[in-house]
Amino acid sequence: MEDRLAQVPSVDTFRLSDEVLEFLAKSSKDSFQLEQKKPTEVTRQFTTSIDHENNHIDARADRYQNKIRKGHHQACRRGFTVDGQVTRSQGRIAKLATTNSLSFVGKTVGSIKIVGRDDPTQAETQRAQKVLEILQGLMDLQHDNPWVQLVFFSSPRDDFQWPSAWTEEANDAGMVRFHADRVTRPLNPSQTKAVKQMLQQSNDGRLTTTVIASFVQTALAGGLSGIWLIAQSNVAVKNIAEKLTDFGLTNWKLLVSTEFFDDWHEHLYANIRANIITSEDFSAPGFFKELQTTPVILCTLSMLSSFALRRFGGFTAAPLRTLVIDEASQIEIGDYIPLFTSHTSIRKVCFIGDDKQLPPYGQDDIQDLKSIFEVKHLKDHAIFLDTQYRMPPQIGKFISEAVYDCVLKSDPLHPVTDERMACHFINIPSQEQLHGTSWKNLGECQTILRIASMLQEKNKQFRIITPYDAQRSLIEEGFKAQGARLGG
């Protein structure tokens, strides 16, 4: 062991500048606080079967959020406090080992308590590893990578400049010009400005914030490749993919975790299944060539830390050259550490997001949690998309006045024109109830079900949105009890 320890590079903070140490301290603190937000104890409902011969319980989850994952620091407690461990987890089924399954004879196991936090994700593990390498002096955070200097520090060094080789590459490649006739949907002036900035390859436009599908359409027409479209969540990435399809674009691939896809969310990808590559297919013989001939690739930020993607040559086949990151306001800046310290091929980065958007639930009490839009020298160059098309103008006007200093405009052609149809508030005298780590409200659920029944009788399309998982489950159970149909 002494020889092995001698070969491990030592941590020497004296060789690091105060600015680097300040960044690492802030990043590590934020990472720790986010880790502490993970619940240490959750109770889930399952359908179970018991294998008395092997002392196992098979627990079948009905929703992805209820899935039991195998963890090194977790234990299970069933009903009347019988301990066990998760030995296997695949798809909807988790196999739980217990010391004495005979304890369950004549009993029904309906709920299982998971004690202990989930194991770190691959992205979290890689982030911690990169921080360690910086502390060990294996990586020069301030000089090795210009993206690191520009993104992670409060201001770039006075002598900051992009590598001359990058400038030569941009000159050799030529500039992809914006042509309005290459875009199938009309753009307003702010959107046009944003797309032009995304296409620019010169040094003063290497990093920008901004629209996606129109950019991809123009970029492909100009012969660009190595375009990676990234977001924090699988749903956000899927939405980008569907927008590309809506624009008539087909030459792209979406990389998605098999764990998320199989048995759970295949139906969400039904319209784009031909463009999906699941993580279990990374080892397939044709995977490398398939990526090599694909100019646009979509995945989550976490997928970029996939060991399998790197192992089977995903980044060799399709090096990251132009990176477009959606929902960037929801991504803590330290989450980019593995990305910008691992990929030397990146030449253009576009961040898209809304710095006025509320943080993910549970993170609003973490002070000074920073996204890319809180980096002042970058925010100063952001392009503001000044027109929203989703909300009725009546709601958009209020949001503009309350949040955007009256500069956000609304689509004048929005189909909702009657102010009485734009928004309704219903006051319900009912109290929220804590349910595990979530909340539910029975009175609100009953009101929602009544409104939904009225809309269904009139064959109206509608969506029900709730931020709480327990409330969603309560509403779903209410629909099933009424025999009502549920949409996707």
JOWOWO-V76463 format. One record per helix or strand of 2 or more residues. SS is the DSSP state (~ for helix, > for strand). FROM is the first residue (numbers start at 0). TO is the last residue. If there is no record, write none. Layout:
<<SS,FROM,TO> <SS,FROM,TO>>
This chain:
<<~,1,5> <~,12,14> <~,17,35> <>,40,44> <>,46,50> <>,55,59> <~,63,65> <>,74,77> <>,81,89> <>,92,97> <~,100,103> <>,110,114> <~,121,134> <~,145,151> <~,163,172> <~,179,181> <~,188,198> <~,202,204> <>,206,208> <~,212,220> <>,226,230> <~,233,245> <>,251,255> <~,257,274> <>,275,277> <~,278,280> <~,286,291> <>,295,299> <~,301,304> <~,306,310> <~,313,316> <>,321,324> <~,327,329> <~,332,341> <>,347,350> <~,371,373> <~,375,378> <>,386,387> <~,392,402> <>,408,409> <~,418,421> <>,432,434> <>,437,439> <~,441,456> <~,468,481>>
